[in-house]
Amino acid sequence: MPRSLLAVAIGSALAFPAASIAQASAAAASAPAQLDRVEVVGEIVYRDRTEATAPVLSYDLAYFQRFEPLTVGDMLKRVPSVTFVSDVLEYDGVRLRGLDSGYTQILINGKRVPGAGLDRSFFVDRIPAEIVERIEIVRSASADRSGDAVAGALNIVLRDGYSIDGGYLRAGATRFNDDEFEPTFGAFWGGEALGGNLLIGANLQGRRNPKDKFSQRFDEPGGTLDDTEVQTDVRSGKDYAFNADYRVGVGETGELHLSGMFVRTDRIQDEDSIEYRSGIANTANLLTINDNDLDIQTDNYTLGAGLKWAMAGGETEIRVDRAGITDDQFEFENEFEYLRDSNPFPEDDRFTRDVTDLLIEDTDTTAEFAHERDAGFGKLKFGLQATLKDRETRILDATRYRVTIPNAPGVRPAIPGPTQPLSPAPGGLNTIEETRFEPFVKLSGAANALEWEAGLRYEQTDTEINDRTVAANLARTETDYGFLLPSAHLRWNLDEANRITASVARTVRRPDFNAISPALLEAEAGDNDVLGNPLLDPESAWGLDVGYERRLGERGIVGVNLFYRDITDLVELANTGVEGSEGPGTFVLQPRNTGDGQVWGAEFDLSTPLSAIGLDNTGVFVNYSWLDSEIEDGFGKRRFNNQSNYVYNVGFIQELPSLEASFGVTFRKQGDAPSRIVGEEIITSYDGDLEAFIEKRFGKSWAVRLTGINLLDQSKDEAFDKFTTIEDQINRDYDEYELETETGGRAVQLIVRYQF
């Protein structure tokens, strides 16, 4: 669909309701909704039971709040089937059901948001927990939602004008194991204002993660120790967040909704390391001294305007939303290399400086029209979503700068000379323009104990890629594709307490941005080159979910869900047969749609008070997910990369009403995550993560919480099998075998809340 035509569609959607609004009487505004008064209460909050026909799990902020999470990532580590393969104590790229982040759709208020990740993923640790009203896990796609949800979708619902009546202040600090403190402050207010309902909020929080790493490198497993590396890695910064939401009645039946969110992340990552020959930590065996700093500033924002009104016997809604991200990173790495040969210092010893300047700007502008009405047998909803995506990438780096080291080993090194001028990296100057045109229709209804929903969504995508780092005749590529995405959901209410759900849906995963850039990256996979493929098709999947859920008493709930995904047109690196830049034995590899894969598993969750045994003030929380998959690459069968085979959470909260106090503990553990690509195979393991809190309340306005984070001082352990060529990998002829351990240390957080 031409971009000019889509622009007209967006403009028409904005103009369409103008006549209806003009005819409505502003004086006849809708009655305001009843708001919830903000109070500090000693009540345990459990998972919500949604009334949606599609399988959706819902968790209010209050479900997580006793443990005072800082970010959405901290919240999600307590819900079923969510794993992370990040640095220890980093919860950024969500892996729903253990699959790569690109298989999970991240929504904010039900709308797509762009991320800086090359796999189209969004880092959830960029969103402070305090601005969130609830988290929804959408296990299976529906026609009126984006189809980019092979593993499922996570909908982050922000606080809105109907969330609270009143306000609160939140202040505190976190002490880390290196004796540094980071502050936290938040202020929120909601209520009737400006003729409608308004919510405004602001949040500031300090972030810090001081880590230690230790690596051992061998010539092969069980072989000779070549060297060891001792590293410190400190990540620190501030998050600044603001959100606002306004809703007002328009005419007799309409409602206008305006919303906005802005989050800025300022972050410094400071890595320093020293390598020693044969693991002997003295000056005579000093191999390298490395200083690697990364300065990050990331801005995320969303803006939305929507209008609902009664029309033609039903309800019509139009929306225009804009979401964007600007990711600005500057990185330098200074490395001093010694003992590069048998000659004494300084002969052939070397200083190397690398500098990279990265800027990614990505925006989605979406217009949506939807109409819902009675259809005799149930509800009919139809509509159209149109999206313009503009993504610009600029990556500049410096050619390696090498000079003879001016300082002997053991002497604090001085940095010699200036850095060479920055120049574009291969694939580092490109723009991607994506036009999406997505009509949908959905039917839903009920018959006695059965509730059902069925729908169709068609997603037409036109993509234009312009990479300015390749030859002119290759720089500009246009592709288009369309997918019909059916979905159906059934809920059988056996009685008021028990229900069975079944869902089937087709979904897609669009190719990673770096995979469709036509640039050639030398020695990217071991010593093999990687050439992008602009003509990649999306992966597609058919999915099945079958679940059972039971209400336990008035507040408890238990559920089990089985899922299966059949994914086709998987994108994998294929050998073109062309010799690589490193000479014989190396090749040019290219991502292609080759092969299929299957994913399956079982998910259990329990959230209930122990009222059945007389413990009304004790709440327990348990979830366990067993995950598995199968895919075949050039080396044989394996699981999907970095899929843990299980993840579980268990915890409890104990209320002490007579003391106006409470305490609780939660423990989380995920299984090993193996990964295999050309040139490298990795197994990642994590220890368990234990958190605990103590809370004391003072009346209905004050609460003080002390939270212990990472009380077991968990570690992340990785084993790397590294190979130079594909033949070496098949024959298990090692270039290097590495073992790495990373620890983060304990932290203590003290938070005071005042609610009014």
N, C-alpha and C positions, 0 to 999 in steps of 0.2 A: 504494500500500500504506500503510495507516494507520501512523503512527509508533509507536503503542502495540503494534501487532502485530509491527512490526520489533523493538522492544525485547524482546518475548517471545522472538523468534527468536534474538536475540543471547544472552539469558540461557539459553535451552535449549542453545545450542551450547556454552556454558561448562559446563553441568551434565551434558551427555550422557556424557562419558567417565568420570565419577566412579566408577561401579561397576567399570569395567574396571581403573582404577588401584588401587582398594582391593583387588582380587583379586590384583594382581601383587605379587610379592615384591621388596621394596626391596633385599634382599641380593643378588639376582641381577642386578645392574646390568650393562648392556652394556659390553663391553670398550672402553677408550678408543681413540680414533683416533690414528694415528701423526701427530705434529705436525712441522712443518718448523722446523728449528733456525735461529734468526736469525744470519746471518753477513754480513760484508762480503766480497763476492767480485767478482772482475773478470770478469763475464760479461754479455754483451749480451742483453737480453730482447726477444723479438719478439712480434708478435700471436699470440694463441692460436687454434688451430683447434678449434672447438666440435663436439661430437657431436650437438647438437640437430638435429632434422629441419628445424625452422623456421630461416630465415636469420638468424643471430646472429653478430656480430663481438665478440670479447672481448679486452680489453686490461688486463693486470695493472698495479697501481701501479708495479711495477718498470720497465714499459715507458716510463713518463713520468719516473721519479724522478731520473734523471741531470740533468734540467733544473730540478729542485727547484720544481715548481709549487706555488703557495700554495693554490689552490682547484680545485674540480672544473671550473670554467670554464676555468682555465689548462690543465687536462688535455685538455678536449674540443677545444681549438683545434688539436690535432694529429691528429684522427681524421677519417675521410671524411665529406663532405656536411654538416658542421656549420659554420654561419655565424652571425655576430652583427651586429646593427645597433645598436650602443651607442656611447657616447662612446669616444674612442680609449683603448685599453688597458683597457677595461671588457668583461668576458666574463660576462654575466649571463643574458640571455634567449636560450636555445638556439633556433636556427632550423634544425632538421633538414631537409635538402633545400631550404633557403632559404625555407621557409614560415614564417608568423607563429608565434610561440612557442606559441600556443594549439593548434596542430596537432600538437605534439609532446607525448607523454605522458612525464612525469618520474616515475620510480619509485625508491624507496629500499628495497632488499632485496625487490624485486618488488612492492611495495605503493604505492598512490597516496599522494601527499602534497599537501596544500593549499598554495597560494601566495598572496601578497598581490596579484598582478597581476589586473587586471580581466578579462583574457582567460583566467583560470584557470591561468596559467603559474607556474612555480616558478623563482626565480633561483638558478642552480647555483653562483654565486660565493659563496653563503652557506654552502657545505659545504667545510671544509678538506680538501685532498687527503690529508693524513696519516691520516685515519680511514677511508680507502677501501681496499678490497682489490682491486677491479677495476671496470671500466666495460664494460657490455654495450650494443651498438647492436642493437636488435631491429628488423629492417627490415620485418617483416610480422607481423600480429597472430595470436595463437592463442586458442583458446576459453577457456583457463584464465587469460588475462590480460585486463585492462581493455581495452575497445574504443575508448577515447579516444585513438587513435593513428593519425590519418590519415597523417601524414608518417612515423610510426614511433615507437619508444619508446627512451628511454635509461634503463637500469637501473643505479643506483649501488649496488653491493654493498659494504657496510661490513665492516670486519674483524670476525671472529667468534672464538669460543672454539677453533676448530680452525685458525686462521690461522698462529699462530706459537708456538714453544716457546722462551721467553726474553723479552728485552725490549731496548729501545733508548731512548736519549736523543738529542734533536735540538735544536741551539741555533745561533743565528746572527742576522744582521741584514741589512737591505737599505738601501743608500744611494741616494737619489733625486737628481734633477738640481738640486733646490733646496737641496742639502747637508743635508737632514734624514735621520735614520736611524729605521727601525722594526724592532723586535725580532721574533724567532721562537723559540718553544720548544715542544717536544713530548716526552711521555714515554708509553711503551706497554709493557705486559707481558702475556704470555699463557702459559698452562700449566695443569697439573693443580692443581685446588684445589676445596675444598668437595665432594669426592666426584665432581667432574666436570671440565669444562674451562672456564676462565674467561679472559676478556680484558678489560682495562681500559685506557683511554687518555685523555689530556688534551692539549690543544693551545692555545697562545696565539700569535697572530700579529698584527703590526702591518700596516696597509694604508695606502697613500698613493698618490695620483695627482695630481700638480700639473700643470695644463694651462694653455695659453695659447690664446685664440681671437681671431680677427680677422674682422670682418664688413664687407662693403661692400653698401650698399643703393642701388638704382637705380630710376628710375621705370618702366623696362622693360629687357629685354635689349638691351645696346648703347646704352642711353639715358644720361640725365644722372645723375651721382652725387649722391644726396641727402644721405647721411651715412655715416659709418664708426663702428664700435664696436670698442674694445679691451677685452678681458676676461681676467681670471684666474679660474680655477676649480680650487680645491684640495679634493680629497676625501681625508679621512684618518680613521682609526679603528682599532679593535681587534676581532678575532674571538676568542671564547672557546668552546671545544668540549670536550665530554666524551662518550665512548661506552663502553658495557659490553655484554658478551655472555656468557651462561652456558648451558652444555649439560650435561645429566646423564642417564644412563641411568635408566629407570624400568621395573621389572619385568624380564622376560626379553627383551623385544623393543622396549620403548618408549623414547622420548627426549623430555625436556622442554627447551624452548628459551625463554629469557628474554633480551630485548635492549632497549636504550634508547640514545637519542642526544639531546643538547641542544647547540644552537649559539646563541650570542648575538652579534649584530653591533651594535657602537656606532660610529656614523659621523657625521661632520660634513661637509657640502658648503658651501663658502664661495665664492660667486661675487661678484666686483666688476667693474663695467664703467663705461666712460665713452664717450659718444657725441659726435661732432663734426659740425657742419654742413659739407657739401661736402667732407668728408675733410680739413679744415684743422684741425690739432691745436693750437689755441691758445685762450686764455680768451675771446676775442671770439666764437668759434664753438662754445663749449661748449653742448651740447644737454641732456644728462642725466648725472647721477651716480647709479649704482644699486648698492645693497648687498643681496644676496640670500643668506640663510643657511638651511640645512635641517639639522635635527638628527634623526637616525634611530636608533631602537633596535628591532631585529627579533629575536625569539626563535622558533627552530624546534625542534620536538621530535618524536620518535617513541618509542612504547612498544609492545612486542609480547610476546605469550606464545603459544607453540604446543606442541602435544603430538602425537607420532606413535606409533602402536602397531599391531601386527599384529592383524587382525580379519577374520573371514569370508573367509579365503583370500587376503587382500590387505593393503594398508596404508592406515590411516585417519589423517587429520590434521585437527585443529581448531586455529584460530588466532583470537585477538582482537588487533587492532591499533588504536592511537589515534595520530593524527598531528595536529599543530596548528601554527599560526603566529600570533604577535601582532606587528603592525607598528604602531609608534607614531612619528609624525612631527610635528614642529613646524617651521613655516616662516614667515619674515617677509621682506618685500621693502620696502625704503625707496628711494624714487626722488625725486630733485630734478630738476625740469624747468625749463629756461631757454629763452629765445628762442621761446616759444610764439606770439608775435605780434610786431608791429613796435614795440610800446611798450618803452621802456627798463625795466630792472630797477627795482623788483620788480613792476611792474604785470602782473597775470595770470600771473606765474610761480608754480610750484606744487610743493608737497611732497605725495607720496602714500605711504600706508603700507598694505600688505596683510598680513594674518596668517591662516594656516591651521593648524588643529590636526586631525590625522587619526589615527584609530585603527581598525584592522581586526583582527578576531579570527575565525579560521576553524579549525574542527576537523572531522576525519573519524574516525568510530568504525566499524570494520569487523569483522564476524565472518564466518568462513569455515569451511565443512565440506567436505572432499574425501576421496574414497575411490578407490584405484587397485588394480587386480587384473588377473590374466591372464584373457583372454577367448578362449583357444583359438587364435585367429588373430593375437593380439597383445595389446596393453594397452588396458584400458578405464579411463578416469578420468572421474568425474562429481562434481559438487559444487554448492555454493551460496555466494554472497557477498552479504552484506547490509550496507549502509552508511548511516549517519546523518551528514549534513553540516549544520553550523550555522555560518552566516557573519553577522557583525554589522559594519556599517560606520557610523562616526560621523565626519563631516567638518563641522567648524565653521570659519567664516571671519569676518573683520571686513569690514563695509561700508567701501568706500574712504574713507579719511580724508584730506581735502585742506585745506591751509592755504596762505596766502601764504608764500613762502620768506623766512626772516628773514636770510639771508646772501647777499651778492652773489656772482656768479660768481668763481671763483678763491679764495674763502675757504672753509676747511674747514666743511662744513655741520653745523649742530647739528640734532638731531632734535626737532621741536617737539611738545609736547602728548602726551597719552596716546592709546593705540589705543582705538577704540570697542569695545564688548562683542562677543564672538563670538556668532554665530548660525548655525543650520544652513544649509548650502549646499543648493541644489536637488539632490535625490537623495542627500543626504549623511547621512540618518538612515534606514537600512533594515536589515532582517533577511531572510535567505534560508535557508529550511530545505529540504533536499533529501533525499529518501529513495530509495535505489537497492536494487533487488532483482534479483539476477543469477544465475540458474541456468546451468550449463554441462555439456556432455558432450564428451569427446574420445576418439577411437580412434586408436591408432598401432600400427604393425607393420612387418615386413620380409619381403621375398621375394627371395632371392638377392641381387642387387646393388641392389635397390630398397628404400628406406625411405620410409614414408608416414605422414601424420598428417592427420586430418580431424576437424572439430568444429563444434559449434553453441553459441552463447552468446546468451542473451536478456537484454536490459537494460531493465528497467522503471524509470522515473524519475517521481517525484511531486515537484513544486516548489511551495513556498508563498512568496510575496513580500509583504512588508509595508513599504511606504515611507511614513514619517511626515511627509514634506515635501510631499505632494500631498493633494488633497481626499479626504475620508474615503471617498467612494464609489469612489475609484480606488486607494486605498492598498493594499488586500489583493487579491491575485490568486492563484489556484491553477491549475496546469496539470499535465498528465501526458502521457507518451508512452512508447512501447515500440519497441525495435528488435531484430530477429533478425539476428545477426551470424554468418554461416557463415565458415569458414576451412578451407583445405586446403594441405598442403605435401608436396612430393615431393623426395627426394634420390636421385640415381642415382650410385652409386659405380662409376665406370668401371674403376678399379683402386685400389691403395692410395694413389696420389698424386693422382688426378684425380676430381673430382666435379662434377655438375651439379645445381642446385637450381631449383625452381619453386614459387611460392606465389601464392595468391589469397585475399583476405580482404576483408570488409566492415567498415568502421569508422565512428565518428561523431565530431563535434565539437559539444559543447554550447554554447549562446550565451554570449557574454561577460556578466558580471554587470551592467555599466553599460548594456548593450543591453536588458536585460529590466526595468530599473527604470523605472516609469511617469513619471518626472520630466521636466519640460520645461527644457532648458538653452538659454538665450538666447545668440544670436551664437556658437554653439559651432563651426559650420562656416563660416568666413568671417563674413558677417553673417547667415547662416541659422541658425535654431533647430533643435535636435534633440530629438525626443520619443521616449522609450523605448517598447519594445513587449514587454510581459510574455508575449505569446502566440507569440513566436518558436519555431519548431521547430529542432531541431539540424540542422546540415549532416551529410550522410552521403556515404560514398565507397566505391567498389569499387577495389581495388588489385591490381596484378600485379607480381611480382618474378621475374626469371629471372637466374640467376647461374652462373658457372663459377669453380672454385677449384682450384689446383694446389699441392701440397706441393713445395718446393724443397729437396732434401737432407733433413737431419734437423730443421732449425729454421726454414727459410724458408717463405714462403707468398706466393702471388700470386692475386688474384681480380678479377673484373669482374662487375658487376651492372647490369641494366637494369630500370628501374621505370616504372610508369604509374599515375596516380590519376585517376579520374573522379569529381568532387565535385559533388553536386547540392544544391539548396536553399540556395545561398550566401546569406549575410546581407550585404546591401548597403543603403546609405542610399537611400530612395526619396522622391520629392517628393509630399507630401500635397496640394499645391495651395493650402494655407492660407497666407495672408500672414504673414510673420515679424514679430517685434517691432521690427525696424529699418525697417519700412515697405515701400512698393512696390519690387518687384524682388527682395525676399527672401522666403523660404518657410520653412515648418515641414517639416523632413525627419524621416523615421522609418526605423529599420532594419527590413527585411522580407526574407523568403525569396524572392529574385528572381534567377533565373539559375543557370547551371552553370559549371564550370571544369575544366580538365584540367591535370595536372602530369606531366612526364616528365623522364627524364634517364639518364645513365650514370655509374657509379661504378667507379673503378679503385683498387686498393691493392696495394702491394708492401712486404714486410717480410722481409729476408733477409740473411744473411752473404754475403760475396763469396767463398765457398769454391771456387766453380767456377773462379776465376782465381787460386787460391792465397792469398787474403786472408781466412783464417779469423777474424782479429781485427778485421775491418772489417764493420760492419753498416750497411745503407742502408734508408731508409724513404721511400716515395713514395706519395702518394695524390692523385688528381685526380677531381673531380666536375664534370660538365657538367649544368647545371640549366636547365629551361625550363618555361613554362606559358602558358596563355591563359585570359583571362576577359574578359567584356564588361560595361562599366558604361555609365552615361548619356552618356559622352563617347567611347565606342568601345572597341576591343580594347586590352588591355594584359596584362603579366605579373601574377601575384599580387604584391601590394604588398611591396616590400623584398626580393624574391627576387634574389639575386646570380645572374648567369648562369654563374659557375664559382667554385670554390674549390680550392686545392691546397696541399699541404705536401710539402716535400722536405728530407731531412736525412741525416746519417750520424753514427756513433759509432766511434771508433778506440780499441781497447784497446792498451796498451803493457805486456804482462805482465812483462817484465823490470824495469820501473820501478814496477810496481804502480800504474799511472796510466792515465788515459783522457781523451779530449776529444771534443767533438762540436759540431755546428752544426745548426740547423733553421731553415727559412725558410717563411713562410706568406703567401699572397696570396688575396684574394677579389675578385670582379668587382663592377662597379657595381650598385647596388640602387635601381631606380626605384620611386616610390610616387606614387599619385594618389588623392586624396580630394576631396570638395567643398570648394572654396576654396583648395586648396593642392596643388602638385605638387613632388616633391623627387627629386633624384638624389644618392645617397650613394656616395662613393668612398673607398677606403682605400689607402694605400701598403703595401708589403710589410713584414712583421715578421720581423726576424732575431734569433735567440737563440743563444748559445754557452755551453759550460761546459768547465771543466778540473777533473779529480778526481785526488786523490792518496790512496791507501790505505796504512794502516799496520797490517800483520798482518790478522787476521780480525775486529778489533773497531773500528778507527777509520777514518773517511773524512772528507776535507775537500773541499768542492766550491765553486768560484767560478763564478757564473753571470752572464753579461751579458744584460740584458733590453732589448728595443727598441733594438738597436744602430744601426739606420738612422734612428732618430727619426722614425717613421712619422707621417703626418698623416691626418686625416679631412677630406674636402672635401665640402661640400654646396652644391647650387644649388636655391634656392627660387623657384618661380613662385607668386605670391600674387594672389588675386582676391577681390573683394567679393561678387559675386552669381554664380549659376549662368550667367546670360546673359553676364556678363563673361568667365567661364571659357571658354565656348564660342567667344566672339568674340575671345579673347586680348586683352581690354582689361585691362591689368595694374593692380593696386593697388600692387604692389611686386615687384621682382626682387632677390634677395639671394644673395650668395656668402659662404660662411663656411668658414674653415680652422681646424682645431684640432690642436694638437700636444701630446705628453705628455712627451717627453724620455727620456733613457736612465737605466737603473738598474743597480746592481751588487749582487749578493747573495752573501754568504759563509755557508756552512752547515757545521757540524761534527756528525758522527754518531758515537755510541758505542753499540755493540751488545754485549749480554751474554747 
